[in-house]
Amino acid sequence: MNEIAIICDKLKIDIKANGSLLANDIKTIIPKDFLPFFGTGKGRIPLNVNITGNAKTQDITVRMEANPSNYYTIFDIAELKGHKTLITSDINFFN
C-alpha cells in the first residue's frame, strides 16, 4: 500500500459552516434568460452547511431558513406567504 492510500484510509471530514446569503446575491447567479421566471428577494437568508465523512462516503446537509424579513421567491405559494420556511437538503456520496 502506498502512502496516498494510507492517508485516504485515515481521512476524516468534519466541516461546519454557518452564515447567510444576501437575497440580492442569489439573483446574480441566475442566468439572465431565466430571470423572468424568478421573483424577488429581501434581506439575508440564514444558511448552515455540514459536511462529514471519510475517503469513501461523504454526507452534506444544507439548511436555509426564510421568514417575512429574509427570503427569495422562486415559486409563489400563497400558503407560505408571511410564514417561516425551512429548506433542508441531505446529499450522500459513496463509492
SVG drawing of the C-alpha trace seen along z (x, -y; Angstrom):
<svg xmlns="http://www.w3.org/2000/svg" viewBox="-52 -43 56 45">
<polyline fill="none" stroke="black" stroke-width="0.4" points="0.0,0.0 1.4,-3.4 1.4,-6.5 -1.5,-8.1 -3.7,-5.1 -2.8,-5.2 -3.7,-8.9 -7.0,-8.3 -7.9,-5.4 -7.4,-7.7 -9.2,-10.7 -11.9,-12.2 -14.1,-15.1 -16.0,-17.3 -16.8,-20.8 -19.5,-23.1 -20.2,-26.5 -22.8,-29.0 -23.6,-32.2 -26.1,-33.9 -26.8,-34.6 -28.0,-38.1 -31.2,-37.8 -29.8,-40.1 -26.7,-37.9 -28.9,-34.9 -30.3,-36.8 -26.8,-37.5 -26.1,-33.7 -29.3,-33.1 -28.7,-33.1 -30.1,-36.2 -32.5,-34.1 -34.1,-32.6 -34.6,-35.8 -38.2,-36.4 -39.2,-33.1 -37.8,-34.1 -39.4,-36.5 -37.9,-38.9 -35.9,-38.7 -35.2,-40.6 -32.7,-40.5 -30.2,-37.8 -31.2,-34.2 -29.6,-32.1 -27.5,-29.2 -26.0,-26.2 -23.8,-23.6 -22.4,-20.5 -20.0,-18.1 -18.9,-14.9 -17.4,-11.6 -14.3,-9.9 -12.5,-8.9 -15.3,-6.6 -18.5,-8.4 -19.5,-12.0 -22.7,-13.4 -23.7,-17.0 -26.6,-18.8 -27.7,-22.2 -30.3,-24.2 -31.8,-27.6 -34.4,-29.4 -36.7,-32.0 -39.1,-34.4 -41.0,-37.5 -37.9,-39.7 -35.4,-37.3 -36.4,-35.4 -36.0,-34.8 -39.1,-33.9 -38.7,-31.2 -42.2,-29.9 -45.2,-32.0 -47.1,-29.7 -49.9,-31.7 -50.0,-29.4 -46.3,-30.1 -46.5,-33.9 -45.6,-35.6 -44.6,-32.3 -41.2,-30.8 -40.0,-28.2 -37.1,-25.8 -35.5,-24.1 -33.2,-21.1 -31.2,-19.1 -29.3,-15.9 -26.8,-14.7 -24.9,-11.4 -21.9,-10.4 -20.5,-6.9 -18.4,-4.5"/>
</svg>
